[in-house]
Amino acid sequence: MHYESSPVAIAIFASFVLAVVGLSFWLGRKGQSAKGYYAAHGEIHWFINGIAFAGDYLSAASFLGICGMIAFHGYDGFLYSIGFLAGWIVALFVIAEPIKSLGKFTFADALDAKFNSRGIKLAVAISTLVVSIFYLIPQMVGAGDLIVPLLGLPHAVGVILVGLAVTLIVVTAGMVSTTWVQFIKGSLLVFFCGVLTSMILARGLTVNTGSLDPQTRTVAPDGRILVDGQPQTRDHDLRPVGTLAALPARYGDATSTGPLGPLEYLSVLEDSRIITWSGAKTKDAAGAHVTYSPVERRGADLLKPGGYFKGLTTGKLADKLDFASLMLALFCGTASLPHILIRYYTVKDAAAARKSTVVGIAAIGAFYVLTLFLGLGAMTSGSLDPTSTNMAAPLLAKSFSETLFAVISAIAFTTVLGTVSGLIMAGSGAVAHDLVENVLGIPMTDHEKVRCGKIAAVGLGIVAMALGILFRSFNVSFLVGWAFNIAASANLPALVMLLFWSRTTKQGIIAAVTVGMLASLAWILLSADTFEKVYGLSRDASPVPFSQPGLVTIPLGFLVLVVVSLLTRAEPAGRRA
């Protein structure tokens, strides 16, 4: 769909981005030492760090992807919210305090605290880079999607803009600026999503009384939108989609409900009829086309599981295992994400780490409750772009006013900035601190450690830009599922067993991280989703039974660690004598 930018939107967006980058330069003087650059000197207040947790965690997948999933598929999109939030239980009760005591700068520090092993540093550094890169992809895709309607620029330009901005943030002040960007972004995101939800409830539900466009829309291989074979060049060529077709019978001839309470909103929507859009792929000599068609559905069907996760309704064992595997990865992945774990090093002690986690859970939980109403509000707003599930929330804001659209889009953009900066910080620490200094054994002064981290940050930013352009057609929540699977498979078994099983050996940790990472990565690359959406091949050609690997690869990581540790544990000193 083609969008037209507005001067107001450009001005608000530019103000947000310039303010964030300016803050980074101002804080740059505080990140000159290695401890300041990688861990903010461990001086961040626990409340600030807790909101920064929310700012780091509430990524493009949470705001853009989940809202889009709910808007197009109903309740199933909200299951992502539940999975993302549930993972913090593991972080609070298992990880928060011990990880602070073990680590210094990076996740590898924690796993290697008892062993001083180059092998552990190498394996964990590579795992950190792989997880960070897989998590970077959806953030950059979301950034590109935001730029298209906001500034009227191509998707690739949006990806490059966020890549340049976030590289500046990380290079100028490291973890200090990253923390404050995440704090500001987390606060604004939760507040304005609350405002938007209040406006949704105040507007209530309204039947579309205009002429709903019944025409299908086709996305040609070159990206153009075709209606009845003709390319569309202006917004008004594509009439609103995603609307209410009929209110419940108890409203009679009324076309609007007026203001509704949260539970009443869900009740009315359940008894209404809604027009949504479904897409189907076709191929011809010109390449792959995707055709979107309007479908009228009962609200009750959209508010029950099974609209997107077919494993909840088809009865097929493979589909059920695929869904269970994704939920397991979301539950276990949060406490295994390197960019989340390094936030524990920015506070002074274990008690502050625990308090930070509690504050983070409160902010994140409030946001995820709001995503249900944001997604459903977008579903019935008449403002959906059927060709982009990632734009549901910003276009919902646009249905109220251009100014609100600009504000929400700018906040969404800073959401991407905050998460990407955390990911690049984790990746640059893995390169400079773990690989260069500890694995390769290259001695560096404090200043050289910081410079090496900044060079690594620039390299990761370039990689992120390239991948964001390559994967532009994917829903960002779907892509984040891959990162959670790899993180949970590679990192969680080693971390949990190190903390709670005294027989864990360095060989066991190396084996668990390596096998978990490679197994989950191989499974993803061989999955039906990858065959279809990346390789352009038939789903039936996939050799693995279901697409999400966590159900197999997470237990595999634990099993490998236990077996290898038992085989390599040292004999007691008395027995050796």
C-alpha positions, 0 to 999 in steps of 0.5 A: 500500500502506498502512504502519504507522509505529513509535515506533522508526522515528520516533525514529531518523528524527527523530534523523537529521534534527535532527542534520543541521539542527543541524549546519547551524545550528552551521556557519552562522557560516562561511558569511557571506561570498560565498566562504564561502557559495558555495565554503566558502572553498575550504578543504575537505580533498580527502578530505572533498570526495571523500566529499562527491562521493559524498554529492552524487552518490549520490542517490535515483536511485542508492539507491532507483531502482536498487535498485528497478529491479533488484528488479523487472527484474533485471540491466537495473537494474544497467546504470544503476549502470554508466552512472552510474559510467562518467561519472566517468572523464570527470570525472577525466581531462577536467574535474577540474583545468581546472575548478578553474583556471577557476571561482570560484563557479559553472559559468558562471564557468568557461565565461565565464573567458576572455570576460567575456560576459553572454550566456554567463552568461545561457545557462549560468545558465538551463541550470543552473536547468533541469538542477537542476530536472529533477534535483530532481524524482526526489529529492523523489519519493524523499523522499515515497516514504520518508515513507509507510512510515516515518512513515505520512504521505501522500506530499505531506507527505514532499515538503514535509518534505524541502523545508523541511529542505533549505532550512534547510540551504542558507539557514543555512550554504550550501556549508559545511553542504552539504559536511558533510551530504554527507560524513556522508551518503556515509559512512553510505550506503556503510557501512550498504549494506555491512552490509545486503549482508553480512546478505543473503549471511548469510541466503542464499536461502529458498523461500517455504513460506507461501501466496503471494498469487496475487491481483492488486493494482490501484491505483485513480485515487484511489491506493487499493489494491484486491484483487479489487475490495476496498480494502485498509487494513492491511499484513497484507491484502497478503501478501509479494510478490517471493519465491523459488519454487524452489531449484536441483535440487542442493538437493533438498528443502531450503528454504534455502541458508544463508550464501552468498558473493557469486559463489555467491549469483549462481550459485544465484539464476541456477538458481532460480525467482523470483516477480516482479510486472508491471504493466499500465495500463487505463482506464475511466470512473473513470480510469486503473488499474494492475493488478499480477500475479505472474509466475514467472520463471527466475533466469537470465532475470532476470540477463541484459540485456533485462528492462527495456531492450527495445532489447537483445532486440527487435531494433528499431532505435529501441529500440537507439538509445534504450538507446544514447542513455541510456548515452551521456547517463549517461556524458557527464552526470556531468561536466556536472552543475552541482551536481557541478562546483561541488564543485571550487571547495571545495578549494584547488587543482587537485591537490586537485580530482584527489585528490577525484575519485579518492576519490569514484570509489572510494566511488561504485564500492563503492556501485554494486557493492553495489546489485546485491546489494541489488536482488536481495536485495529481489527475493527478500525477500518484502517488495516493494511492487508499487505502488512500485519506489522502496521496494525497499531500505528494505523489504528492510531491514524484512525483517530488523528494524524498527530496520534499516528505520528506519536505512536509511530515515533514511539514504536521507532524508539521501541526498535532503537531501545531493543536494537541498542541492547542487542548490539551492546550484547553482541559487541561485548561478546566480540570485544570482551569474550572473543578478542580479549579472553579467547584470542588472548589479545591484551587490551587497555581499558580504552582499547576494550571500549574502542573494540566494542564500538567497532564491533557495534558498527559491524553488527549494525551493518549486518542488522541492516542487511538482514532487515531488508532481506526479511521484510515480508515476515511478521516480526513476532514470528521471527522473534520465535526463532530467536527465543528457540535458539536462546532457550536451547543454547543458553538456558540448560547451561545456566540453570545447571551451573546454578543448581547442579554442583557436578556441572563441568566446563566440558558439559557447558561447552557441549550443551551450548554448542549442541543446543545452538546448532540443533535449534539452528539446523531445525529452523533452517530445515523447518516447513516455515523456512522452506516456504517463506525463505526458500520458496519451496513446498512445506512438504519438502521439509524433513522435520515434523514441526517447525518450532524446535524448542520441544526437542532441542531444549531437553537435548541441551539438558541431556547433553550437559548431564551426560558430558558432565558425568563423563568428564567430572574430576575424581575426588582428591583422596581417590586419585591418591 
